[in-house]
């Protein structure tokens, strides 16, 4: 436990930041699953909308520091390959 007032504040703010980063990562996983489902169902308009939402969330998470920039790029690349009709394991 911190003894200094500023350190107590840093503990509280770090906890808030951890939760926000967790929200970003969880949302990205959810949007990825939605995109995979839309691709499997073959709904083109839904695929485009889900892909756009996923890319926006990945970019936002990377800009906030919740994801490393290379991780964000990798996730966007995987999503683009999925939309293009290729399976992720064939590359």
Buried (B, 14 or more C-beta within 10 A) or exposed (E): EEEEEEEEEEEEEEEEEEEBBEEBBEBBEEBBEBBBEBBEEEEEEBBEBBBEBBBEBBBBBBEEEBBEEEBBEEBBEBBEBBBEEEEEEEE
